[in-house]
Amino acid sequence: MREESKIRNIAIIAHVDHGKTTLVDQLLKQSGTFRENENVAERVMDKNDLEREKGITILAKNTSIEYKDFRMNIVDTPGHADFGGEVERIMTMVDGVILVVDAFEGCMPQTRFVLKKALAANLVPIVIINKMDKAFVRPAEVLDEVYDLFIDLDANEEQLDFPVLYAIGVKGICGNDSDLSSKTDLKDLLDQIVQTIPAPKGDRDGSLQAQITLMDYNEYVGKMGICTIKRGSLRVGDAVAIMSRDGAVRQTRVNKLYGFSGLKQVDIEAAAAGDIVAIGGLGEINVGETICDVNQLDPLPFIEIEEPTLEMRFLINNSPFAGKDGEPLTSRKLRERLLKECEADIALQVNDTDSADAFRVAGRGELHLAILIEKMRREGLEFQVSMPQVIYKEIDGVRCEPFEFVTLDIPEAYIGDVMNELNRRHGVMQQMMPRGSETRLEFIVPTRGLVGFRTDFLTLTHGYGIMNATYEDHRPFAGAFSTRDGGVLVAFETGTSTAYGLKAAEERGELFIGAGVDVYEGMVIGEANRKQDVPINVCKTKKLTNTRASGKDDAIQLKGARKMSLEECIAFLAQDEYLEVTPNHLRLRKRFLRLQDRQKYAKYAAE
């Protein structure tokens, strides 16, 4: 076991895309983790397919490097606001943080969020001004912003006395000065970690105390809990007590113990306070549970996570095409799968509804819920989801809703359109700041005003705008508004769409499907160019006459269908619609498939 004084536990935190994972890549390379001829992918810590496809970190992950005679346990955290729950629980694992800030963008909404959590946990910070090779960098102004942010978040004197480094993460160079021309490596950062970050302060002779903060899975061992040992020591074969949130206690035995070396887990026989380890053989364990000595039950406080702001209903798939594509879930299996996700993601909440076939799933935002939907979809499962709804609270007898702090960096030509759209969604502008060829707008907007706004924002700014948002607080209800003004085109009968039928539908709106697609009655096949829903038959064919053949559909030219991503489908949903999710298809549909049922429901709702 390594001496406690030779261990450093540190998390890398930042706003999304400010260079955390790239910096970890370079630390791993320069520490000799990889062979010289080893082919190493970019963002090596982002291991799962969704992280690589979306280019963001979704799950917090830990690694370990050796420097001189020190072991540095490093945790890479997500930068997107929807995965803030991952950041919150990591703060209990480490003794210090590296705050990475973009040298041009400066402090962003998630920078504030992650730093607030780090300061509240009394962690020691190191600040890195990253991406010093970008055009129009402004390191002095960004450093002033960082100091202002520390002061605004009530940092104490020790935390305000943070060291500042400058880096080009993608090149793997870092220094104490903004001029990096003479630098060739990250040695200054490693030396600063040794000097600034304190060693763990656990009593190795005391009784065992550790808290599960991350989960892993091994096909031989099964579920494993990853934790920092806070006190005492642990050996393979030890009997331990697991204490859950409700106070229940069960005893088990440690049959596997792993340490970390680079990206690999290595078998170890023993570990002690300050070590980050993966423990196997604990059975059904959950994040937040405490591992104690069987003779001294001493639980750590359960990890407190900010409450979710957005919820959707997950339902069993009851569409006419259920079971054609994947495994349709029964209500029992759907509930089990959702509760299984909650074990690893403590920012997610699942609750029963009045219906046995539907469950309320609450998360931090659209992306948080969309990632869960995509994961389940890739497992070959079929189910349905409803329109996202914000979660209201009663505060002092007043109905309150969640609001978000939004920053938008946009070219000057599009400012008016963006401001008008946010004002329509009850957004209130806080600040406007010119930044070179762009302008930064800061708004406070109701969370429900941001549902579906990202797609509109990219359209309004012709793809040149950058938008970021993070939860601000709950405020009194801001008033009603609509995020979707038009109606939809709804398939009138079940069948296969034809070019002849779609040509007539094209005149009434924008299509989501092309020819040769199986549709069913009540399926949404396009967006109407009028306020009301338009039932339409897209399966009709030409009638056979003595002068005209029923074929020749190939002569009909269609404009082309609008392809909808999962996030766009979720944002498009209305109150009376569901999204049918299968491994190969995303189908928008009406809650009531038959036209007569929809008319009856609309009449009932109006009364």
C-alpha positions in Angstrom: 0.0 0.0 0.0 1.2 3.5 -0.9 1.9 5.9 2.0 -1.0 8.3 2.5 1.3 11.3 2.1 2.2 10.1 -1.4 -1.4 10.0 -2.7 -3.2 12.8 -4.4 -7.0 12.5 -5.2 -8.2 15.2 -7.6 -11.1 15.8 -9.9 -11.0 17.8 -13.2 -14.1 20.1 -13.5 -15.1 22.6 -16.2 -17.9 23.7 -18.5 -18.6 21.4 -21.4 -16.0 21.5 -24.2 -13.4 23.4 -22.2 -10.9 20.6 -22.5 -11.1 18.4 -19.4 -11.0 15.0 -21.2 -8.3 16.1 -23.6 -6.1 17.2 -20.7 -6.6 13.8 -19.0 -5.5 12.1 -22.3 -2.3 14.1 -22.3 -1.6 13.3 -18.6 -2.0 9.6 -19.3 0.3 9.8 -22.4 3.0 11.7 -20.6 2.9 9.5 -17.6 3.9 6.5 -19.6 0.5 4.8 -19.4 0.6 3.7 -23.1 3.3 1.9 -25.0 5.2 3.9 -27.6 3.6 2.0 -30.5 0.1 1.8 -28.9 -2.7 3.2 -31.0 -4.7 5.4 -28.6 -8.0 7.0 -29.5 -8.8 10.7 -28.8 -10.8 11.3 -25.6 -9.7 7.8 -24.4 -11.7 8.3 -21.1 -15.0 8.6 -23.0 -15.4 4.9 -23.6 -19.0 4.3 -24.4 -20.5 4.9 -27.8 -22.9 7.7 -26.8 -20.0 9.7 -25.4 -18.0 9.3 -28.5 -20.9 10.1 -30.8 -22.0 13.2 -29.0 -18.4 14.4 -28.1 -19.3 14.9 -24.4 -18.5 13.2 -21.2 -21.7 11.7 -19.7 -20.3 9.5 -16.9 -17.6 10.4 -14.4 -14.6 8.1 -14.7 -11.4 7.6 -12.7 -7.9 6.8 -13.7 -4.5 6.8 -11.9 -1.0 8.0 -13.0 2.4 7.7 -11.3 4.6 10.9 -11.0 7.9 10.6 -9.2 7.0 8.6 -6.1 3.4 10.0 -6.0 0.2 8.2 -7.1 -2.4 10.7 -8.6 -6.0 9.4 -8.7 -7.8 11.6 -11.3 -11.5 11.7 -11.9 -12.8 13.1 -15.2 -16.3 14.7 -14.8 -19.0 15.7 -17.2 -19.3 19.4 -18.2 -22.9 19.4 -19.4 -25.4 20.8 -17.0 -27.8 17.8 -17.4 -25.2 15.5 -15.9 -24.4 17.7 -12.9 -25.4 14.8 -10.6 -22.2 13.0 -11.6 -20.1 16.0 -10.6 -21.9 16.4 -7.2 -21.2 12.9 -6.0 -17.5 13.0 -7.1 -16.8 15.8 -4.7 -16.9 13.3 -1.8 -14.1 11.2 -3.5 -11.3 13.8 -3.8 -9.3 16.4 -1.9 -8.8 19.0 -4.6 -10.0 20.1 -8.1 -8.5 21.4 -11.3 -10.9 24.0 -12.7 -10.4 24.3 -16.5 -11.6 27.5 -18.1 -11.5 28.3 -21.9 -9.1 31.2 -22.6 -11.6 32.8 -24.9 -15.1 31.8 -23.6 -14.2 32.4 -20.0 -16.6 31.5 -17.1 -19.8 29.8 -18.4 -22.9 28.6 -16.6 -21.6 25.1 -15.8 -18.3 26.6 -14.6 -20.3 28.3 -11.8 -22.2 25.1 -11.0 -19.1 22.8 -10.7 -17.0 25.4 -8.8 -19.9 26.1 -6.4 -20.0 22.4 -5.5 -16.2 22.2 -5.1 -16.0 25.2 -2.8 -19.0 23.9 -0.7 -17.1 20.7 -0.2 -14.1 22.7 0.9 -11.8 21.3 -1.8 -8.5 22.9 -2.8 -8.6 24.4 -6.3 -6.0 24.8 -9.1 -7.1 27.0 -12.1 -6.0 26.3 -15.6 -6.6 28.8 -18.4 -6.8 26.4 -21.3 -6.9 26.6 -25.1 -4.2 29.4 -25.2 -3.7 28.6 -28.9 -7.2 29.8 -29.9 -7.7 33.1 -31.8 -8.7 36.2 -29.7 -7.7 34.6 -26.4 -8.1 37.0 -23.4 -6.3 35.3 -20.5 -6.1 38.4 -18.2 -9.9 39.1 -18.6 -10.7 35.4 -18.1 -8.6 35.3 -14.9 -10.5 38.4 -13.6 -13.8 36.6 -14.4 -12.5 33.6 -12.4 -11.6 35.7 -9.4 -15.0 37.4 -9.5 -16.7 34.0 -9.7 -14.7 32.8 -6.6 -15.7 35.9 -4.7 -19.3 35.7 -5.8 -19.5 32.0 -4.5 -18.1 33.0 -1.1 -14.7 31.3 -1.4 -12.6 31.5 1.8 -9.2 33.1 1.9 -7.3 29.8 1.3 -9.5 28.9 -1.7 -9.0 32.4 -3.1 -5.2 31.9 -3.0 -5.4 29.5 -5.9 -2.4 28.9 -8.3 -3.0 29.7 -11.9 -1.6 27.8 -14.9 -1.9 28.3 -18.6 -2.2 25.4 -21.0 -2.8 24.1 -24.5 -4.4 20.8 -23.6 -4.5 19.3 -27.1 -0.7 19.8 -27.4 -0.1 18.6 -23.8 1.8 21.7 -22.7 1.3 23.8 -19.6 3.2 26.6 -17.7 3.0 29.2 -15.0 3.0 32.0 -17.6 0.8 32.8 -20.5 3.8 32.5 -22.9 4.0 28.8 -23.6 6.5 28.9 -26.4 9.2 27.2 -24.4 7.0 24.5 -22.8 7.0 20.9 -24.0 5.0 19.0 -21.4 2.6 19.1 -18.4 5.4 18.9 -15.7 4.4 22.3 -14.2 0.8 21.0 -13.6 2.0 17.7 -12.0 4.4 19.6 -9.7 1.6 22.0 -8.8 -0.7 19.1 -7.9 2.0 17.7 -5.6 2.6 21.0 -4.0 -1.0 22.3 -3.7 -3.4 19.4 -3.3 -3.4 18.0 0.2 -2.9 14.3 0.9 -5.9 12.3 2.1 -6.6 12.7 5.9 -8.0 9.4 6.9 -7.1 7.4 10.0 -5.7 4.1 8.6 -5.8 2.5 12.1 -9.5 3.3 12.6 -12.6 1.2 11.7 -13.5 0.8 8.0 -15.6 3.6 6.4 -16.1 4.1 2.7 -19.0 5.3 0.5 -19.9 4.0 -3.0 -19.7 6.9 -5.5 -19.3 5.2 -8.8 -20.5 1.9 -10.3 -18.7 -0.5 -12.6 -19.5 -4.0 -14.0 -17.2 -6.9 -14.5 -18.5 -10.0 -16.4 -16.7 -12.3 -13.9 -17.3 -10.5 -10.7 -20.6 -8.7 -11.5 -21.5 -5.4 -10.0 -18.6 -3.4 -8.4 -18.7 -0.3 -6.2 -15.9 2.3 -6.7 -15.1 4.4 -3.6 -12.5 6.3 -1.7 -11.7 4.7 1.6 -12.2 7.4 4.1 -11.0 5.6 7.2 -9.4 2.2 8.1 -8.2 -0.5 5.7 -9.7 -3.3 3.6 -8.4 -6.7 2.6 -9.7 -9.4 0.3 -11.9 -11.8 2.3 -12.9 -9.2 4.9 -16.4 -9.3 6.3 -18.1 -5.8 5.9 -21.5 -4.2 6.6 -23.4 -2.4 3.9 -25.6 0.4 5.2 -28.4 1.7 2.8 -30.1 5.1 2.9 -33.1 3.8 4.9 -30.8 2.5 7.6 -31.0 -1.2 6.6 -27.8 -3.2 7.2 -26.6 -6.4 5.6 -23.3 -8.2 5.9 -21.2 -9.6 3.1 -17.7 -10.5 2.2 -15.2 -8.8 -0.1 -14.1 -11.3 -2.7 -12.3 -9.0 -5.1 -10.4 -5.7 -4.7 -9.0 -3.7 -7.6 -6.8 -0.6 -7.7 -6.3 1.6 -10.8 -3.2 1.9 -13.0 -3.8 4.1 -16.0 -7.0 2.8 -17.6 -6.7 -0.7 -16.2 -8.0 -2.2 -13.0 -5.3 -4.3 -11.2 -5.8 -6.9 -8.6 -4.7 -5.9 -5.1 -4.8 -7.7 -1.8 -5.3 -4.7 0.5 -6.1 -0.9 0.5 -6.3 1.8 3.1 -7.6 5.3 3.8 -6.9 7.6 0.8 -7.0 4.8 -1.8 -9.6 4.8 -4.6 -10.6 1.2 -5.2 -13.2 -1.0 -6.9 -14.8 -3.6 -4.6 -16.4 -6.8 -5.9 -18.6 -9.4 -4.2 -20.9 -6.9 -2.4 -24.1 -8.1 -4.1 -26.8 -5.6 -5.0 -25.1 -2.3 -4.1 -26.2 1.3 -4.9 -24.5 4.7 -5.1 -24.4 6.4 -1.8 -24.3 3.3 0.4 -21.7 3.1 3.2 -19.3 0.2 3.7 -18.5 -0.2 7.4 -16.7 -2.5 9.8 -19.2 -5.1 11.0 -18.4 -4.2 14.6 -18.8 -0.4 14.2 -21.7 0.8 12.1 -20.9 4.4 11.2 -22.6 5.6 8.0 -21.4 8.6 6.0 -24.1 11.3 5.2 -25.9 10.3 2.0 -24.8 12.2 -1.1 -27.2 15.1 -1.5 -28.1 15.8 -5.1 -30.1 18.8 -6.4 -33.6 17.8 -7.4 -34.6 17.2 -11.0 -36.4 19.9 -13.0 -37.9 18.0 -15.9 -40.0 14.8 -16.1 -41.5 12.5 -18.8 -43.8 9.6 -18.7 -42.4 6.2 -19.9 -45.1 3.8 -21.1 -45.3 0.3 -22.5 -45.6 0.3 -26.3 -49.2 -0.3 -27.3 -49.0 0.9 -30.9 -50.2 -1.4 -33.8 -46.5 -2.0 -34.7 -45.5 -3.1 -31.2 -43.1 -6.1 -31.2 -42.1 -5.8 -34.8 -38.8 -4.2 -34.1 -37.5 -5.1 -30.7 -38.5 -6.5 -27.3 -41.8 -4.8 -26.1 -41.6 -4.3 -22.3 -44.3 -5.3 -19.9 -45.0 -2.8 -17.2 -43.1 -4.9 -14.7 -40.0 -5.1 -16.9 -40.1 -1.4 -17.8 -40.3 -0.5 -14.0 -37.3 -2.9 -13.3 -35.2 -1.3 -16.1 -35.9 2.2 -14.9 -35.2 1.4 -11.3 -31.9 -0.3 -12.4 -30.8 3.0 -14.0 -31.5 4.9 -10.8 -29.0 2.7 -8.9 -26.1 4.2 -10.9 -27.6 7.6 -11.7 -28.8 9.1 -8.4 -29.9 12.4 -10.2 -32.7 10.3 -11.8 -36.0 9.7 -10.1 -38.7 7.1 -11.0 -42.2 7.2 -9.6 -45.4 5.2 -10.2 -48.4 6.9 -11.7 -52.2 6.2 -11.6 -51.7 3.8 -14.5 -49.9 0.5 -14.0 -48.5 0.9 -17.6 -46.8 4.3 -17.1 -44.0 5.7 -14.9 -42.8 9.2 -14.2 -39.1 9.6 -14.8 -37.5 12.9 -13.7 -34.1 14.2 -14.6 -32.0 17.3 -15.0 -33.0 18.2 -18.5 -33.9 17.1 -22.0 -30.4 15.6 -22.8 -30.3 13.7 -19.5 -33.6 11.9 -20.3 -32.7 11.5 -24.0 -29.5 9.7 -23.1 -31.6 7.2 -21.0 -34.0 6.7 -23.9 -31.2 6.1 -26.3 -29.5 3.6 -23.9 -32.7 1.6 -23.6 -33.3 1.7 -27.3 -29.8 0.3 -28.0 -30.6 -2.5 -25.6 -33.3 -3.6 -28.1 -36.2 -2.4 -26.0 -39.5 -0.9 -27.2 -41.5 1.6 -25.2 -43.2 5.1 -25.5 -42.5 8.5 -23.9 -44.6 11.6 -23.4 -43.9 15.3 -23.7 -41.4 16.7 -21.2 -43.0 18.6 -18.3 -41.3 20.8 -15.8 -41.6 19.9 -12.1 -43.5 22.6 -10.1 -43.0 23.3 -6.4 -45.2 25.0 -3.7 -43.0 27.6 -2.0 -44.7 29.7 0.8 -48.1 28.8 -0.8 -47.0 30.1 -4.3 -46.8 27.8 -7.3 -43.2 28.0 -8.5 -41.4 26.6 -11.6 -37.7 26.0 -12.4 -35.8 28.8 -14.2 -32.4 28.5 -16.0 -29.5 30.9 -16.5 -28.8 30.9 -20.3 -25.8 32.3 -22.1 -25.9 32.7 -25.9 -23.0 33.7 -28.1 -24.3 34.8 -31.5 -23.4 36.9 -34.5 -24.8 40.4 -34.3 -27.1 39.9 -37.3 -29.3 37.4 -35.4 -29.6 39.2 -32.1 -33.1 40.6 -32.7 -34.7 37.3 -33.8 -33.2 35.4 -30.8 -34.3 38.1 -28.3 -37.8 38.1 -29.7 -38.1 34.3 -29.4 -36.8 34.3 -25.8 -39.1 37.2 -24.8 -42.0 35.2 -26.2 -41.0 32.3 -23.9 -40.9 34.7 -20.9 -37.2 35.1 -20.9 -35.7 38.2 -19.2 -32.4 39.5 -20.4 -29.7 40.1 -17.8 -26.8 41.4 -19.8 -25.5 42.0 -23.3 -21.7 42.0 -24.0 -20.0 42.5 -27.3 -17.1 39.9 -27.9 -15.3 40.5 -31.1 -17.5 39.5 -34.0 -20.1 38.0 -31.6 -22.3 39.2 -28.8 -23.0 37.4 -25.6 -26.5 37.5 -24.2 -27.4 36.4 -20.8 -31.1 35.5 -20.0 -33.1 34.0 -17.1 -35.7 31.7 -18.8 -38.3 29.3 -17.5 -37.1 25.7 -18.0 -40.3 25.0 -20.0 -39.3 27.8 -22.3 -36.2 26.0 -23.3 -37.9 22.7 -24.2 -37.4 22.6 -28.0 -35.7 26.0 -28.1 -32.2 24.6 -29.0 -33.4 23.5 -32.4 -35.2 26.9 -33.0 -32.0 28.7 -31.8 -29.8 26.9 -34.4 -32.3 27.7 -37.1 -32.5 31.4 -36.1 -28.7 31.7 -36.0 -28.1 29.6 -39.1 -26.0 27.2 -37.0 -23.6 29.9 -35.9 -25.0 30.3 -32.3 -23.7 28.7 -29.2 -26.1 28.2 -26.3 -25.5 27.0 -22.7 -27.9 26.8 -19.8 -27.9 25.7 -16.2 -30.5 25.5 -13.4 -30.8 28.9 -11.5 -33.7 28.5 -9.0 -37.5 28.1 -8.7 -39.5 31.2 -9.1 -43.3 32.0 -9.3 -45.1 30.7 -12.4 -44.3 33.0 -15.4 -47.5 32.5 -17.3 -48.7 30.4 -20.2 -47.2 30.3 -23.6 -47.0 27.9 -26.5 -43.7 26.3 -27.8 -45.4 24.8 -30.9 -47.8 27.0 -32.8 -48.9 24.7 -35.7 -50.8 21.4 -36.0 -49.6 18.1 -37.4 -50.3 15.8 -40.3 -51.8 12.6 -39.0 -52.1 9.3 -41.0 -55.7 8.5 -41.6 -55.3 4.7 -42.1 -52.8 1.9 -41.6 -50.8 0.8 -44.6 -47.7 1.8 -46.6 -47.1 5.4 -47.7 -47.1 6.0 -51.4 -45.5 8.9 -53.4 -49.0 9.6 -54.8 -50.5 10.0 -51.3 -47.5 11.9 -50.0 -47.7 14.4 -52.9 -51.1 15.6 -51.7 -49.9 15.7 -48.1 -46.9 17.8 -49.1 -49.1 20.7 -50.0 -50.4 20.8 -46.4 -47.2 20.9 -44.5 -43.7 19.4 -44.1 -43.3 15.6 -44.1 -41.4 13.5 -41.7 -41.5 10.3 -43.8 -40.9 9.3 -47.4 -42.6 6.7 -49.7 -42.6 3.0 -48.8 -42.8 3.6 -45.0 -45.3 1.6 -42.9 -47.7 3.9 -41.1 -50.7 3.3 -38.8 -53.8 5.3 -38.1 -53.0 8.1 -35.7 -49.3 8.3 -36.5 -47.9 11.8 -36.9 -46.2 12.0 -40.4 -45.5 15.7 -40.7 -46.0 19.3 -39.4 -49.0 21.1 -40.8 -48.9 24.6 -42.2 -52.1 25.5 -40.2 -52.9 25.6 -36.5 -55.2 22.5 -36.6 -54.2 18.9 -37.0 -54.9 17.5 -40.5 -55.9 13.8 -40.9 -54.6 12.7 -44.3 -54.4 9.4 -46.3 -50.8 8.9 -47.4 -51.4 5.3 -48.4 -53.8 6.0 -51.3 -52.9 5.0 -54.8 -54.0 6.0 -58.3 -57.2 4.4 -59.4 -56.9 2.0 -62.3 -58.8 3.2 -65.4 -58.8 2.3 -69.1 -56.6 5.4 -69.9 -54.3 5.5 -66.9 -52.3 2.9 -65.1 -52.2 2.6 -61.3 -48.4 2.7 -61.2 -46.0 5.4 -62.5 -45.4 6.7 -59.0 -41.8 7.0 -59.9 -42.6 10.1 -62.0 -43.8 12.0 -58.9 -41.1 14.2 -57.4 -41.2 14.8 -53.6 -39.4 17.5 -51.7 -37.8 15.1 -49.3 -38.6 14.2 -45.7 -37.4 16.1 -42.6 -35.2 13.6 -40.6 -35.8 14.0 -36.9 -33.3 13.1 -34.3 -34.3 11.7 -30.9 -33.8 15.1 -29.2 -35.8 16.8 -32.0 -38.7 14.3 -31.6 -38.8 14.9 -27.8 -38.8 18.7 -28.3 -41.6 18.4 -30.9 -44.0 16.4 -28.8 -47.3 18.0 -27.8 -49.5 17.3 -24.8 -51.7 14.8 -26.7 -48.8 12.9 -28.4 -46.4 10.1 -27.6 -43.0 9.1 -29.1 -42.8 5.4 -29.9 -39.2 4.3 -29.4 -37.9 1.1 -31.0 -34.3 -0.1 -31.9 -34.8 1.0 -35.5 -37.6 3.6 -35.5 -38.8 6.7 -33.8 -42.5 7.3 -34.5 -44.5 10.3 -33.3 -48.1 9.4 -32.7 -51.3 10.7 -31.2 -52.3 9.5 -27.7 -55.7 8.4 -29.2 -55.1 6.8 -32.5 -58.7 6.9 -33.9 -60.0 10.2 -35.1 -63.3 9.7 -33.4 -61.5 9.2 -30.0 -59.4 12.3 -30.5 -62.5 14.4 -31.3 -64.3 13.0 -28.3 -61.3 13.8 -26.0 -60.9 17.3 -27.4 -64.6 18.0 -26.7 -64.3 16.6 -23.2 -61.1 18.7 -22.5 -62.9 21.9 -23.8 -65.7 21.3 -21.4 
